[in-house]
Amino acid sequence: MISARRVRTWYRLHKWTSLLCTLFLLVSCLTGLPLIFHDEIDHWVSPTHFSGPPVEVPPISFERAVTVAKQQNPTLRTLFVTMEEDEPQINVGMSAGLTPQDKSRKLLAFDAYTAANVTSSQPGESLMDKLLLLHRALFAGVPGELFMGAMALLFVIALISGALVYGPFMRRLDFGTLRRKQSRRLHWFDLHNLLGIVTLCWALIVGATGVMNALSTPLFAMWRATAVPQLLASYANKPPAQKIITPDQAADAARRALPQMKVTGIIFPNPIMSTAHHFLVYTKGRTPVTSRLFTPVLVDAETGQVAMAKPFPWYIRTLEVSRPLHFGDYGGLPLKVIWSLFDVATIIVLLSGIYLWLSRRRTPVEDELDKLVHREESSTGPASLRAHA
């Protein structure tokens, strides 16, 4: 049994970490709720029509899609080509600059059977894109991502400390008790504790994966800083690739190097997103588990030779696993519904916590905890903890 003094310490930690992160967690939960169903919402808002079932290798070439995209946007350069998982769609990302954050960026979707241009949009302009930017970084870029990661870390600490305080506060009550006939504040206190303990495991998973997702930019920068320099040593005196192979040849080279994997995306030679001398081909496994784990393949843009084909290091693998867990998008619609119910319960926990703080009594909880310490030292046991509400 945790001593009363430690209960007091854990309670104070729970209170202050909760107060610091609650407002930002509310933003995350409110924006996260529609993001759980972002695929369904996107299809409802912008329905598209394709001519056949999903395919791994598109009937038309990637190069044909890129050519059509260039004909429609002659002033833009191709940044990447991707293949959709659940429909026969090829996406071509274009921009006047080198990064996908450039204001001129454009994403074109083509039917993989007919090369018909289905949609054309600017990434970041749709409602779901804006909600994601707010959810992930408060529209503040990488600093915003790191800040939200810090808030997620405080959330995890608040959850752990709250769980340690829960037992002493509620042990004299049956699980699930809601004292409706007493004060309103007591009723909300019981509801706060009940929903908090019921959603604890889910909230810990979402909070921990939120911390990992917030570190994605520095983690990928670390991988580039450690994996790429040695590879580029032999290209030190060479100009950027001029006469390059087609994206289909790069994809074929990756398939030969990793026949058990399937190609999901190709980044064109680019000193920021790839290298100035290579195509970066993303591949992933075919099983339910390995389909979440990507292996990058660097293909020489002039010769078509594979320069590197090895899995990401453990910290990137951890990030890859955390992403689907965070939004619950690996188990279809039923799991999304479950995730949304937990999200709503967490919103109630946060709102009830704010209410309990604003309506606190004149006698602080710390005074009740001091009485508990005194009683425990007198071997009478903590009997008054629950009466603070």
C-alpha positions as CSV (number, residue, x, y, z in Angstrom):
1,M,0.0,0.0,0.0
2,I,1.3,3.5,-0.9
3,S,2.0,5.6,2.1
4,A,-0.2,8.7,2.7
5,R,2.8,11.0,2.2
6,R,3.4,9.5,-1.2
7,V,-0.3,9.8,-2.1
8,R,0.0,13.5,-1.3
9,T,3.1,13.8,-3.6
10,W,1.4,11.9,-6.4
11,Y,-1.7,13.9,-6.1
12,R,0.1,17.2,-6.4
13,L,2.0,15.8,-9.4
14,H,-1.3,14.7,-11.0
15,K,-2.9,18.1,-10.3
16,W,-0.2,20.3,-11.8
17,T,0.7,18.2,-14.8
18,S,-3.1,18.0,-15.6
19,L,-3.6,21.7,-15.3
20,L,-0.6,22.4,-17.6
21,C,-1.7,20.2,-20.4
22,T,-5.5,20.0,-20.2
23,L,-6.3,22.9,-22.6
24,F,-4.0,21.5,-25.3
25,L,-5.3,18.0,-24.7
26,L,-8.8,19.3,-25.3
27,V,-7.7,20.7,-28.6
28,S,-6.0,17.4,-29.5
29,C,-9.1,15.3,-28.5
30,L,-11.6,17.6,-30.3
31,T,-9.6,17.7,-33.5
32,G,-8.6,14.0,-33.2
33,L,-12.2,12.9,-33.2
34,P,-12.9,13.7,-36.9
35,L,-9.4,12.7,-37.8
36,I,-10.1,9.2,-36.7
37,F,-12.6,9.0,-39.6
38,H,-10.5,11.2,-42.0
39,D,-10.7,8.6,-44.8
40,E,-14.5,8.3,-44.6
41,I,-14.9,12.1,-44.4
42,D,-12.5,12.7,-47.3
43,H,-14.5,10.3,-49.5
44,W,-17.8,11.8,-48.4
45,V,-16.6,15.4,-49.1
46,S,-14.8,14.7,-52.3
47,P,-16.1,11.4,-53.9
48,T,-13.8,10.0,-56.6
49,H,-14.4,7.3,-59.2
50,F,-11.9,4.8,-60.4
51,S,-12.1,2.2,-63.1
52,G,-11.0,-1.0,-61.3
53,P,-9.9,-2.7,-58.1
54,P,-6.8,-1.8,-56.2
55,V,-3.5,-3.0,-57.7
56,E,0.1,-3.3,-56.5
57,V,1.7,-2.6,-59.8
58,P,-0.4,-0.1,-61.8
59,P,-1.5,-1.0,-65.3
60,I,-0.2,2.4,-66.5
61,S,3.4,3.4,-65.8
62,F,4.4,5.9,-63.1
63,E,6.2,7.8,-65.9
64,R,2.9,8.2,-67.9
65,A,1.2,9.8,-64.8
66,V,4.2,12.1,-64.3
67,T,4.2,13.1,-68.0
68,V,0.5,14.0,-67.9
69,A,1.1,15.9,-64.6
70,K,4.0,17.9,-66.3
71,Q,1.8,18.7,-69.3
72,Q,-0.8,20.2,-67.0
73,N,1.8,22.0,-64.8
74,P,4.8,22.7,-67.0
75,T,6.3,25.2,-64.5
76,L,6.3,22.7,-61.6
77,R,8.8,20.0,-60.8
78,T,7.9,16.5,-59.7
79,L,8.7,15.7,-56.1
80,F,7.2,12.3,-55.6
81,V,4.9,9.6,-56.9
82,T,2.8,7.3,-54.6
83,M,0.4,4.4,-55.0
84,E,-2.8,4.2,-53.0
85,E,-3.4,1.1,-50.9
86,D,-7.2,0.7,-51.1
87,E,-8.0,2.0,-54.6
88,P,-6.3,2.1,-58.1
89,Q,-4.9,5.6,-57.7
90,I,-1.5,7.2,-58.5
91,N,-0.6,10.4,-56.8
92,V,1.9,12.9,-58.2
93,G,3.3,15.6,-55.9
94,M,4.6,18.7,-57.6
95,S,6.1,22.0,-56.5
96,A,8.1,24.9,-57.8
97,G,10.5,24.5,-54.9
98,L,12.3,21.5,-53.4
99,T,10.0,20.9,-50.4
100,P,6.4,19.8,-50.2
101,Q,5.8,22.8,-48.0
102,D,6.3,25.3,-50.9
103,K,3.3,27.5,-51.5
104,S,3.0,26.3,-55.1
105,R,2.7,22.6,-54.1
106,K,0.1,20.6,-55.8
107,L,-1.1,17.0,-55.5
108,L,-2.7,15.3,-58.6
109,A,-4.5,12.0,-58.5
110,F,-4.7,9.7,-61.6
111,D,-6.7,6.6,-62.3
112,A,-4.2,3.8,-62.4
113,Y,-6.0,2.1,-65.2
114,T,-6.7,5.0,-67.6
115,A,-4.3,7.8,-66.5
116,A,-7.4,10.1,-66.2
117,N,-6.7,13.0,-63.9
118,V,-9.3,12.4,-61.1
119,T,-8.5,15.2,-58.7
120,S,-6.1,18.1,-58.3
121,S,-5.6,19.9,-55.0
122,Q,-3.2,21.8,-52.8
123,P,-2.0,19.8,-49.8
124,G,-2.9,21.4,-46.5
125,E,-5.9,23.3,-47.9
126,S,-8.7,20.8,-47.1
127,L,-10.6,20.8,-43.7
128,M,-9.0,17.5,-42.7
129,D,-5.5,18.8,-43.5
130,K,-6.1,21.9,-41.4
131,L,-7.4,19.8,-38.5
132,L,-4.3,17.6,-38.7
133,L,-2.0,20.7,-38.6
134,L,-3.9,22.0,-35.6
135,H,-3.9,18.6,-33.9
136,R,-0.2,18.0,-34.5
137,A,1.4,21.3,-34.2
138,L,-1.1,24.1,-33.5
139,F,-0.2,25.6,-36.9
140,A,3.3,26.3,-35.6
141,G,5.5,23.8,-37.6
142,V,8.2,21.8,-35.9
143,P,8.3,23.9,-32.7
144,G,4.5,23.3,-32.4
145,E,5.0,19.6,-32.9
146,L,7.7,19.5,-30.1
147,F,5.5,21.6,-27.8
148,M,2.5,19.2,-28.3
149,G,4.9,16.3,-27.7
150,A,5.8,17.9,-24.4
151,M,2.1,18.2,-23.6
152,A,1.6,14.6,-24.4
153,L,4.4,13.7,-22.1
154,L,2.8,15.7,-19.3
155,F,-0.5,13.8,-20.0
156,V,1.3,10.5,-19.6
157,I,2.7,11.6,-16.2
158,A,-0.7,12.9,-15.2
159,L,-2.3,9.5,-16.1
160,I,0.3,7.5,-14.1
161,S,0.1,9.7,-11.0
162,G,-3.7,9.8,-11.2
163,A,-3.8,6.0,-11.3
164,L,-1.6,5.8,-8.2
165,V,-3.9,8.2,-6.4
166,Y,-7.1,6.5,-7.5
167,G,-6.8,3.5,-5.2
168,P,-6.6,5.4,-1.9
169,F,-9.3,7.8,-2.9
170,M,-11.8,5.2,-4.0
171,R,-11.0,2.0,-2.1
172,R,-13.9,2.4,0.3
173,L,-16.4,2.6,-2.6
174,D,-17.6,-0.1,-5.0
175,F,-16.1,0.2,-8.5
176,G,-18.4,2.3,-10.7
177,T,-20.1,4.1,-7.8
178,L,-21.5,7.5,-8.8
179,R,-22.8,9.4,-5.7
180,R,-25.7,11.2,-7.4
181,K,-27.7,12.1,-4.2
182,Q,-24.9,14.1,-2.6
183,S,-23.3,17.2,-4.1
184,R,-23.0,17.8,-7.8
185,R,-19.2,18.2,-7.4
186,L,-19.0,14.8,-5.7
187,H,-20.9,13.2,-8.6
188,W,-18.5,14.8,-11.1
189,F,-15.6,13.7,-9.0
190,D,-16.8,10.1,-9.1
191,L,-17.4,10.3,-12.9
192,H,-14.0,11.8,-13.4
193,N,-12.3,9.0,-11.5
194,L,-14.4,6.3,-13.2
195,L,-13.9,7.4,-16.7
196,G,-10.2,8.1,-16.0
197,I,-9.5,4.6,-14.8
198,V,-11.6,2.9,-17.5
199,T,-9.8,4.8,-20.3
200,L,-6.4,4.6,-18.6
201,C,-4.8,2.0,-20.9
202,W,-6.1,3.6,-24.1
203,A,-5.1,7.1,-22.9
204,L,-1.6,5.8,-22.1
205,I,-1.2,4.3,-25.6
206,V,-2.5,7.5,-27.3
207,G,-0.4,9.7,-25.1
208,A,2.8,7.7,-25.6
209,T,2.3,7.4,-29.3
210,G,1.6,11.2,-29.4
211,V,5.0,11.8,-27.9
212,M,6.6,9.5,-30.5
213,N,4.8,11.2,-33.4
214,A,5.9,14.6,-32.2
215,L,9.5,13.5,-32.6
216,S,9.1,12.3,-36.2
217,T,10.9,15.3,-37.8
218,P,14.0,15.2,-35.6
219,L,14.1,11.3,-35.7
220,F,14.1,11.3,-39.5
221,A,16.7,14.1,-39.5
222,M,18.9,11.9,-37.2
223,W,18.5,9.0,-39.7
224,R,19.5,11.1,-42.6
225,A,22.5,12.5,-40.7
226,T,23.8,9.0,-39.8
227,A,22.8,6.9,-42.8
228,V,23.3,9.1,-45.8
229,P,26.7,10.9,-45.5
230,Q,28.7,7.7,-45.9
231,L,26.7,6.8,-48.9
232,L,27.3,10.2,-50.5
233,A,31.0,10.2,-50.0
234,S,31.6,8.8,-53.5
235,Y,29.4,11.5,-55.0
236,A,31.2,14.4,-53.3
237,N,32.6,15.9,-56.6
238,K,29.7,14.9,-58.8
239,P,27.0,17.4,-60.0
240,P,23.4,16.5,-59.3
241,A,21.9,13.8,-61.5
242,Q,21.0,15.2,-65.0
243,K,19.8,12.4,-67.3
244,I,17.9,10.3,-64.9
245,I,16.0,6.9,-65.2
246,T,12.2,6.8,-65.0
247,P,10.4,6.2,-61.7
248,D,9.2,2.8,-63.1
249,Q,12.9,1.7,-63.5
250,A,13.6,2.9,-59.9
251,A,10.6,0.9,-58.7
252,D,11.7,-2.2,-60.6
253,A,15.2,-1.9,-59.1
254,A,13.7,-1.8,-55.6
255,R,11.4,-4.8,-56.3
256,R,14.4,-6.8,-57.4
257,A,16.4,-5.9,-54.3
258,L,13.5,-6.6,-52.0
259,P,11.2,-9.1,-53.8
260,Q,9.2,-9.7,-50.6
261,M,8.2,-6.1,-50.3
262,K,5.9,-3.9,-52.4
263,V,6.6,-0.3,-53.6
264,T,4.4,2.4,-52.1
265,G,6.1,5.6,-53.0
266,I,9.0,7.1,-55.0
267,I,10.7,10.4,-54.1
268,F,12.6,12.0,-57.0
269,P,16.3,13.1,-56.7
270,N,16.1,16.0,-54.2
271,P,18.8,17.1,-51.8
272,I,16.2,17.8,-49.1
273,M,13.8,14.9,-49.3
274,S,16.1,12.3,-50.8
275,T,19.6,13.0,-52.2
276,A,20.6,14.9,-55.4
277,H,21.8,11.6,-56.9
278,H,19.2,9.0,-55.9
279,F,15.6,8.1,-56.1
280,L,14.3,7.2,-52.6
281,V,11.8,4.3,-53.0
282,Y,9.6,3.4,-50.0
283,T,8.6,-0.3,-49.7
284,K,6.6,-2.1,-47.1
285,G,5.7,-5.7,-46.2
286,R,2.7,-7.7,-47.3
287,T,1.5,-9.1,-44.0
288,P,-0.8,-7.3,-41.5
289,V,2.3,-6.7,-39.2
290,T,4.9,-5.8,-41.8
291,S,2.5,-3.6,-43.8
292,R,3.2,-0.9,-41.1
293,L,7.0,-1.2,-41.4
294,F,8.7,0.6,-44.3
295,T,12.1,-0.1,-45.8
296,P,13.8,2.7,-47.8
297,V,15.7,1.9,-51.0
298,L,18.1,4.4,-52.5
299,V,18.5,3.9,-56.3
300,D,21.1,5.7,-58.3
301,A,19.2,8.1,-60.5
302,E,21.6,7.7,-63.5
303,T,22.6,4.0,-63.4
304,G,19.5,2.4,-61.8
305,Q,21.8,0.5,-59.3
306,V,20.6,0.0,-55.8
307,A,22.9,1.9,-53.4
308,M,21.1,1.1,-50.1
309,A,18.3,-1.2,-49.1
310,K,18.1,-1.8,-45.4
311,P,15.4,-1.3,-42.7
312,F,15.1,1.9,-40.7
313,P,16.8,1.8,-37.3
314,W,14.8,0.9,-34.2
315,Y,13.7,4.4,-33.3
316,I,12.1,4.9,-36.8
317,R,10.5,1.5,-36.5
318,T,9.0,2.5,-33.2
319,L,7.6,5.7,-34.8
320,E,6.1,3.6,-37.7
321,V,4.3,1.4,-35.2
322,S,3.1,4.3,-33.1
323,R,1.4,6.2,-36.0
324,P,-1.5,3.7,-36.7
325,L,-2.0,3.1,-32.9
326,H,-2.4,6.8,-32.3
327,F,-5.5,7.1,-34.6
328,G,-6.6,3.5,-34.5
329,D,-6.6,3.3,-38.3
330,Y,-5.3,-0.3,-38.6
331,G,-8.5,-2.2,-37.7
332,G,-11.1,-0.8,-40.0
333,L,-14.3,1.1,-39.1
334,P,-15.1,-1.0,-35.9
335,L,-11.8,-0.1,-34.3
336,K,-12.3,3.6,-35.3
337,V,-15.7,3.6,-33.6
338,I,-14.1,2.2,-30.4
339,W,-11.3,4.8,-30.6
340,S,-13.8,7.6,-31.0
341,L,-15.8,6.4,-27.9
342,F,-12.6,6.4,-25.8
343,D,-11.9,9.9,-27.2
344,V,-15.3,11.2,-26.1
345,A,-14.7,9.7,-22.7
346,T,-11.4,11.4,-22.4
347,I,-13.0,14.7,-23.3
348,I,-15.4,14.2,-20.5
349,V,-12.5,13.4,-18.1
350,L,-10.8,16.6,-19.1
351,L,-13.9,18.8,-18.8
352,S,-14.8,17.3,-15.5
353,G,-11.2,17.9,-14.3
354,I,-11.6,21.6,-15.2
355,Y,-14.9,21.8,-13.4
356,L,-13.5,20.2,-10.3
357,W,-10.6,22.7,-10.3
358,L,-12.8,25.7,-10.8
359,S,-15.4,24.6,-8.1
360,R,-12.8,23.5,-5.5
361,R,-13.8,23.9,-1.9
362,R,-12.3,26.5,0.4
363,T,-10.5,23.6,2.2
364,P,-7.8,22.4,-0.3
365,V,-7.4,18.7,-1.0
366,E,-3.8,19.1,0.4
367,D,-5.3,19.8,3.8
368,E,-7.3,16.6,3.6
369,L,-4.1,14.8,2.6
370,D,-2.3,16.3,5.6
371,K,-5.0,14.9,7.9
372,L,-4.4,11.5,6.1
373,V,-0.7,11.7,6.9
374,H,-1.4,12.4,10.5
375,R,-3.9,9.6,10.8
376,E,-1.6,7.1,9.1
377,E,1.2,8.0,11.4
378,S,-1.2,7.3,14.3
379,S,-2.0,3.9,12.6
380,T,-5.7,4.8,12.1
381,G,-5.5,4.5,8.3
382,P,-6.6,6.8,5.5
383,A,-10.4,7.1,5.9
384,S,-11.1,10.7,4.8
385,L,-9.5,10.9,1.4
386,R,-12.8,10.5,-0.4
387,A,-14.5,13.2,1.6
388,H,-12.5,16.0,0.0
389,A,-14.9,16.3,-2.9
